[in-house]
């Protein structure tokens, strides 16, 4: 490696898998040119599933880059157990904001939900692709080795949360710190602008979920999942 082992390269690239030789296409080759990198320079590569390593640019031209694998790097700290963010469909770019922040805060996956008061009832395939691209860029920027998948919407009634499940509910007396012990995966559920209906919350609680408070103020639909996720992630440091 051309870089000092104690000083990791700043630039990171997503690859399909960490193999001895990795070939990247025109898009990443152009990106490396923009960064003014060349053959012999070191970068960091990650596969989006938790593995990260040093790599050296062996070849670089206008249409491809060839990297050779170096030493493994310990991935960015993750929460003790996987954390799923289940969020109701929101209008405009609000979902992008939630996906970006959830990725930075350690979400393992993001499940979109169709709820009774959801702002929209469906999203197109291209929108889902864009949301997954947002997650990938956020993972790269925040130096995570995991890229959380953004999953296609499902009706709340069909969603099956795993592990400890928390649902944001204004007026609840239960705090996040009262129930999160990090001995199992965690799922959080938040609603749209109009909130989840009483019936939806009751069904979730009857199924084992905990209704938790986010404080005395009413938060916007795009703020609530970030606030809840931040509170939970802080307990897992």
N, C-alpha and C positions, 0 to 999 in steps of 0.2 A: 504494500500500500504506500501511496505517496504521502498520505496524511499521517500526522503523528497519532499514535494509538490513543493518546490521552486527550486528543482534541478532535471530537467527532465532526465530520463534514456538516455544513449547514443545510445543504440541499438534499431533499428526500424525493424518492420516486416510488410509485406504486407499480408492482409487478405481479404477474399471475402466480408465480411460485419462485422460491429461492432455489435456484439451481446453479451449478458450476458456471454455466454460461447463459446469459439472458440477453435476448435480442428484442429491442424496442422499435416501434414503428415511427413513421414520419412525424407524428404529433410530438412525441417525447423527444425525438431528435432535434426538432426545431426549438423546443423548450430549452434543451441543453445549450444550443447555440445562443439563445437569448440570454442565458445566464453566463455566457462567455466561458463555458467549460470546454475542455478539449481532451483528447486521448491522454491518459496518464493521471487525470484528475480523479479524486475520490468523491463518492456520493454515498448516501444511505438508501437502502431499498427495503420495502416492507410489502408483505403479501395481503394485508388487510384482515388477516386471521390471527394476528398476534406475533408473527415472526418478523424480525428485523435484523439486518446485517450491513456491514460495510461492503462496498463494491467499487471496482475501478473501471473507468471507461477505457475499454481496449480499442474500440474503433468508433468513429463518429463521422458521418457524412450527412447529406441533406435528407436522406430517406430512412436511415436506420442508425441505431446505436447498439453496440455490443458491449455488455458489461461482464466482468468476471467477479465471482463471489469471493468475499473476504470473510473476516471474523464475524461471528454473531454478536449482536448487540442486545442487551437486556431491554425488553420492550418497556414503553411508558407504563407507569403504574395503573392498574385497572382496579375496579371495585372488587371486594373479596368474592362476590358471586355475581353472575350476569344480571344486568339491570335492563328491563324492558320498559320502554315508554309507549303507552297506548294513548293516542291523542285523537280527538274528534276532528273531522275534516273542517278546515277553516278557509276563508276567502283569500283571494289575492296571493301575496307573498308571505302571509303569516306562517304557513307551514314551513317554508324555507327557513324562516327565522328560528322556528322551533327545532327543526332538524339540525341546523348549524350549532345551536347552543347545546342541544342534547348530545351531539357527538363530542363536543368539547368537554362536556361534563361526565362522559364515561358511559353513555348508553351502549348496550350490547346490540340492541335492535330497536326499531321504531315501527310500531304497528298503527296504521291509520284505521279509524273507526267511523262507522255511520251510526249516529245517535239520533234520538227523536227530534232534537232541536238543531241538528248539524247545519252549519251555514250553507254547505253544498252536499249533494247526495252522492257524487261520484267524481273521479278525476280521470283524465285520459292517460294513455300509456306514456306519452311523451312527458307529461307532468311528473309521472312516477320516475321516469328516467332522470329528469332534471333534479328531483329531490335526492336520488341516490348519488348523483354527481356532486350535489351540495355536501352530502355526508362524506364523500371521498376527499373533497377539497378541505373540509373542516378537520378531518383526521390528519391529513398531511400537514396543515398549518399548526395544529395543536400537538404534533409529534406523537400521536397515538399510532400503535401498530395494528389496531383493529378498526375496520370500517364497518359501522353498524348498517345492516341492510334496512331500507325503508320498504315495508311490506304493503301490498295492495290492500285497499280498504275492505273491512268485513263488518257486518252488522254487530253492534255491541252484544246482542243476544247470543251470537255465535262465537264470540271471542272467549277463549279458554286461557285465562291468565295462569302463570305458573309461580309456585313459591308463595312468599308473602306478598299480598296484594293491597295496595293503598289507593283509595279514591279521594280526590280533593272534594271537600264538602264544607262550604262556609257555615259557620256556626257550630261545628263539631268541637267537643272539648278535648279530643285526643290529638296529641302532638306526634310529629314524626319520631322524635326521640323516645316516645313511650312504647313504640312497637317494633322499630328496626333494630335487630340484633345481629344481622349479617351471618345467620346460620343457614340460609337458604337463598335461592334466587329471589329477586324483588321485581314486582311489576307495579307501575303507577298508571292510573287512569285519570284523565282530565277531559272535561266536556267542552262544548262550543260556547259562543258568546252568551247564549241564553242559559248555559249550564246544563247539567244532567237533570232529568226529571226526578221527582221523589221516588217514582216507581223504579227507575233505573238504578238509583242508589240503593234502594231497599233490596232489589234483586241481587246486586253485587254483595251487599253486606250479608244477606242470607246465604250466599255462596262462600262466605269466609273472608271477604274483604274488610279492611278497616277504613272507615271514613275519618279523614284527618283534616285538621285545620291548617290553613296557610297564613294565619294571623288575622287581625281584626279588620283588615281592608279587603275589599272586593277587587280581585285581580282580573285583568283582561285574559281572554282565552289563550293568547299566545304567551302570556307571562306566567300563568299558573303552572304549566308543566315544567318550565325552567326553574321556577322557585322551588317546586316540590323536588325536582331532581337534584338541585343544588343542595338542599337540606339533607337529602339522603346520601348523596355522594360524599358530603363532608363527614358523615358518620363512618364512612368506610375508609378514610385515609389511614 
